[in-house]
Amino acid sequence: MFTQHQLLNRMKSLVSGLLISSLLVALTSCVTATFQSNVKADAKPEFKRILIVSRLPATKPAYLASLQTAFPTGYQVCTVSNSPISFETAEEAIEKQRQACQSEVVLTIDFNRSYTSGSGRYISSNNELLLEMKSLSTGIPFWKALVTTGLSDNEVLPRQLVMQLIKDGIIQGSAPLEKSYQSTY
């Protein structure tokens, strides 16, 4: 049998362990991306229709759907993925979706590289994504970003992407707080 003092100590260590575990889960579940962006203001057109092209090696359909719902009201967003199992070429799929959506600009999300930094217990592995937005009428890019994410995360969170576009003055409005489809494509 345990004494009251031993039971109290065991309860304290159990609660302490649960708090530490909860804190670790909370910290690791908040995935943030680091943005470095550049805007060519004189090339930025007025637009409301965006085609997002994912050139990431493995894109989940739910990720593309979440991109469609992340933009402020008034923007129509279509997506297309460069799937290795598609029978269409990437160019055919992009052109087909561009015409269906009557997109004015294209935002391309592409994998750039993976790298490891630091040493010992401070080592971290990261993915770097290259994002570019350009006018479809002129073909001139007006926004570029280099996004660094954790190695397990090969996608930039849609809300973070939209917040960066708003911050850089590329789009207007505020990111929706709840998911609501704004596009039927």
Residue, then its C-alpha position, 0 to 999 in steps of 0.5 A: m500500500f502507498t502512503q498518502h504522501q507517496l500517492l500525492n507525489r505520484m499524482k504530481s508527477l503524473v500531472s507534470g508529465l501530462l502538462i509537458s506532453s500537452l505542451l509538446v503536442a501544442l508546440t509541434s502542431c503549430v506549423t509555421a512557415t517563414f516567408q521571404s517575399n518580393v513584389k514588383a508593384d508596377a507589374k501587378p494587375e488588377f485581378k479577382r480570378i486566380l489559378i493556383v498550380s501545385r507542382l509539389p511532388a505529392t499534393k493531397p486533394a484536401y490541400l487544394a480544396s483548402l486553398q480555394t476557401a482561404f482567400p477573401t470574399g470576392y476572389q475566385v480561386c481554381t486549383v490544378s495539380n501536376s500529378p504524375i499519374s495524370f494522362e494529361t501533360a501539366e501544360e494541358a491540365i493548366e490550360k484546361q483549368r485556366q480556360a474553365c475558370q477564366s483566370e487572370v493570374v496564376l500562382t505557382i507553388d513549386f518545391n525548391r529544395s530540402y536542407t538540414s541546418g544546425s548541429g547536434r541536438y539543435i539540428s533541423s530539417n527544412n523544405e523550401l518552396l518557391l511561389e510565384m504569381k504572374s499575370l496570364s495576359t502579360g506573362i510577367p511575374f509580380w510576386k515571388a516568395l521563398v517559403t521555408t517549412g519543416l521537413s514533414d510539411n511539404e505544403v504552405l498553410p493556406r491561411q499563412l499564404v493568404m496572410q502574406l499576400i494581404k501583407d504584401g498588398i497583392i490581394q485585398g480583404s481579410a482571410p476568412l475565419e471559417k471554411s466556406y467554398q467561394s468557388t465551384y471549380 
